[in-house]
């Protein structure tokens, strides 16, 4: 179908912001008023097949324009590139982008520039999966192990995971693939919900949503904590009363504490048996997480949504600093780096429970967990994908969660495609919503 | 002089790029063709005293526009703010910027957004020192210890350094201040030079520049390494022959190696007695640096120019991962965060030898080392500031280095002010140099 000479012709970027702060959806101890936003991009080609690659960085409002500028700065690496070659080997693009010596100075491999690389790399995987007519999880799960290993950058992690070890893990993961795929298509992948637990919600709303979560089939919920200890005691008691003893309650401090505070605060909540404490301190503090983990067991330590790259994940695993590894689909350098992180987790035997929510993060990350189940971990035991019921309506192929499980998406691609009408409505500051909103503010 | 109601009226930004890649100045194993650049800003006020605050992020070319966009995103935090309040307490601005919950998502405290915060915070210190009629080093060295402690954000480092410990270090540092200040004004602060050692230079040029460095009074030079081991053996032998046994030769790999490679490569060069190996691997790899340090002693481990914030420095110190801590004036969140890092180094007894070079980094960082000497470390033993003789002519108060020592700058401010004519010439892409250059390329 595609002309073999097809090229990338354009990288179109969009600053898309949703006014979520108006409802206190997404409020936590560090993020009181997020406006969930996407620095969004579309790769266009001259293949004539109607297919585009979509990707985005997730931000929470201000600075989304900076993120868009960073994506735009990558345009020269993409325009003119062969579509066939790009989709056959997204790793080559990933290496080119991470290795651009001038852009590298702005990280390296962290923050705005690295998130931009992740958005672009993910858009290529979206295009590759669409061209293959497969949802990304399936493309990855059935890919040749040697090829998957070729997609991973082992620089700075080879002391913890060699290419040979990665290959052995992926080869071993092939056993039972067909049975697991049948089970995945039948039951889906377990999720947990954060919807009851936002910090801005009343106790009544917390109780109602917690009971609803159990009724909906979730076996784990999550509460935001860390603003006020007395409030947290009351809210955790309220949540425990609402869900009973059989449901796991995770707590999430969103980096609010110093090391000592994290230990004291978590232990003060221990009576309510929190399952894990998430982001107890700075995501940069490997040694701090190790200290906290030792002091709060049996409560588990979970982190990852703000971990900048595979090098920090490597150290968290080497230091025995976490019980639960939380990948994020849009923070690191895209699918290729998340393959490295999933392989590291498999090597160290630590379960992966992705961060999601925001806008589009559930849509993306489900593919990575499903690949993990089919091709690496081989199990969904103690593994859950975060679920938040916001903003899915803006996507072409929104996640489907039933009885507490993510249904395996069947639409080809990475589920990253946003409705053009949503982009037109919420483009900042010139979309219809913001034009009206800003006019209202000034009147 | 200043009206008490004076406000910040504008934050003007400039994308300034120098075509240094044409001469292979600044070439190393990771950065073959840097165009030293500044994402530059000027704070303007309505005080009527003619004073401005200047600051910048240093980049190496592409992406400087992204860095400028990040600085511009901070404008709403500055415009309208009281000049008196800002200059009396730059820490309050630093906390506001680091704590902006929406912008924080783009880091936190790392990469493009954090470097932008550093540029803005440094510009405020420049303005504060100009208003005080003092070079910044002197303002800091004579500041009240309690006030200095109030300028430090202890979040995420309090497990290693408490405010009380910081205060005790600063109080103890007052003893002998007057004598040290006299000595500083008399002799200056020792420097070392990287000018002979760029990777792109011939052996003849290396020999000539190394001999020149010794003749100029430097007791330490630095060589870039890491591209090819045979070349490095030859270059290090050449350098050792040129300078003799009494001069220290540091080597700098600019993050080129994995952990195992760093150990093997450094040990292969041990016969030439390198003094330190700099950036042997990823700046994110605390545990990797600790492993390397143990395996290459007595060669010292130095790092810091790409260390993103105080939290990673804290861990490098906690893990015993470095012998030499290299602050950078324009990578972290500005003077306030560098105060935290200097205090951490003092607490752990590790000498600080700043990274400099690029454009304007020597001008800035000399102030921090001189403060360190006067108010914290109390010594210049085993402490040297990097010196590279590039691009100083673009500054209003360029560094003066004589007999291997940085002379203490006496011009009020942070030495950050670039000539308006240099900005006009090298603004990208609309400055006179680039207009002519781009026209030449297209003709």
Interface residues (C-beta under 8 A of the other chain):
Chain A: X30 X31 X32 X33 X34 X35 X59 X60 X61 X62 X63 X65 X66 X67 X69 X70 X73 X100 X101 X102 X103 X104 X105 X106 X107 X108 X109 X110 X111 X112 X113 X114 X115 X154 X155 X156 X158 X159 X255 X258 X259 X260 X281 X282 X283 X284 X285 X286 X287 X288 X291 X306 X308 X309 X311 X312 X314 X315 X318 X319
Chain B: X30 X31 X32 X33 X34 X35 X59 X60 X61 X62 X63 X65 X66 X67 X69 X70 X73 X100 X101 X102 X103 X104 X105 X106 X107 X108 X109 X110 X111 X112 X113 X114 X115 X154 X155 X156 X158 X159 X255 X258 X259 X260 X281 X282 X283 X284 X285 X286 X287 X288 X291 X306 X308 X309 X311 X312 X314 X315 X318 X319
